[in-house]
């Protein structure tokens, strides 16, 4: 059986300091219900500079300049460690806010983004230098008089765009009465699209594939675009493909809260395995609403606001090339309707189903990529160390199955787990941050098998109390691609046609 492969990955972080206060739900809700709070008075002074964000080790891991293991022996909080980072990494880059705001306009197909001439003049050179692939759309970057912006923002006709605490433009609503096309929603959707476009570009830059070869795109962020008649109709995927120059690609959106990327990866692998498409890109932009989500706890504990980046990623799944890691589409674990919501039941369904199908044990997987949330962010907020908690449950499950001794639990976690490094952008940490490293580890590295685990909270939509989750196993490529049949497809079609002709002639003679 020939399985599809992980062929490449791209990762993006966008530093968005002004959006934390202006667009993150923690700050905007506080402005609404408690505008004179001490938190609002202090939060602005706790926001990091672009240089500090670049020099933050977990961010350097995310773009591939450091291995996840580099965090293992470092004491929390990591934000207090002196380190010199780089904007660009093996897998992607950290984008500054001014460039991103300009890219929101470049990605705007309906002239909803308005920017001041002064701002556009200050950033145009950076856009033309750093995003040459978007040259066909550079004409959409244009400055104008925005003197009436404050009134539009005050009347909820527009959502402001700020840089260095200065109003530099706005996103206007796309419809007078449709709440799904209001300024706030259009702003969020353009953040998703722009960060998704940069992620797609980073994948293309780091992969040995021509953009014309990509057949299909699946977008799997947590936002949904549409109008009042089809609230989540989409299509982020095709809009991103258009900007990235994927002229031969179609696409659609897949949603599953935090587990969305894992569902999308399996869907993409299935399309390739079935022969429907040869090369499928799975891409996701980030969520502006989650900026500064735990900022109250961070400020209270004297820490900087650590949720200061919008995340994005893109992954390429292709036909088996005999080299890259294979995705075992036959070894999938899933949280079923009947699984229940008990943590042990959830973990059992996700971890053991795929393994049992292959007669494997939990220790047979070299590394598990679970919810790779950065504990620097989650621990001060009271959520603990999320990856470590997952690894403890997996280890306990292995002990319960008699596959390790209880005394081996600590060594199991160290040997099969990873420290978390991804920003808390919901879908971004869920399994996918490791894929860039996975490709290396299962080709030129010393690992042979990994498991990607995605989990989600379906109850957030108020439609069900169920959790969600899905997992799959990835293995080192054995180097043997399924042999082609000795008879070509054209020859088979000729044989079938000739047989049908003979049958028809026989029927006529009868």
Buried (B, 14 or more C-beta within 10 A) or exposed (E): EBBBBBBBBBBBBBBBBBBBBBBBBBBBEBBEEEEEEEBBEEBBEBBBEBEBBBBBBBBBBBBBBBBBEBBEEBEBBBBEBEBEBEBBBBBBBBBBBBBBBBBBBBBBEEEBBBBBEEBBEBBBEEBEEBBEBBEEBBEBBBBEEBEEBEEBBEEEBBBBBBBEEEBBBBBBBBEEEBEBBBBBBBBBBBBBBBBBBBBBBBBBBBBEBEBEBBBBBBBBBBBBBBBEEEEEEBBBBBBBBBBBBBEEBEBBBBBBBBBBBBBBBBBBBBBBBEEEBBBBBBBBBBBBBBBBBBBBBBBEEEBBBBBBBBBBBBBBBBBBBEEBBBBBBEBBBBBEEEBBEEEEBBBBBBBBBBBEBBEBBBBBBBBBBBBBBBBBBBBBBEBEBBBBBBBBBBBBBBBEBEBBEEEBBEEBBEEBBBBBBBBBBBBBBBBBBBBBBBBBBBBEEEBBBBBBBBBBBBBEEEEEEBBBBBBBBBBBBEEEBEEEEEEEEEEEEEEEEEEEEEEEEEEEEE
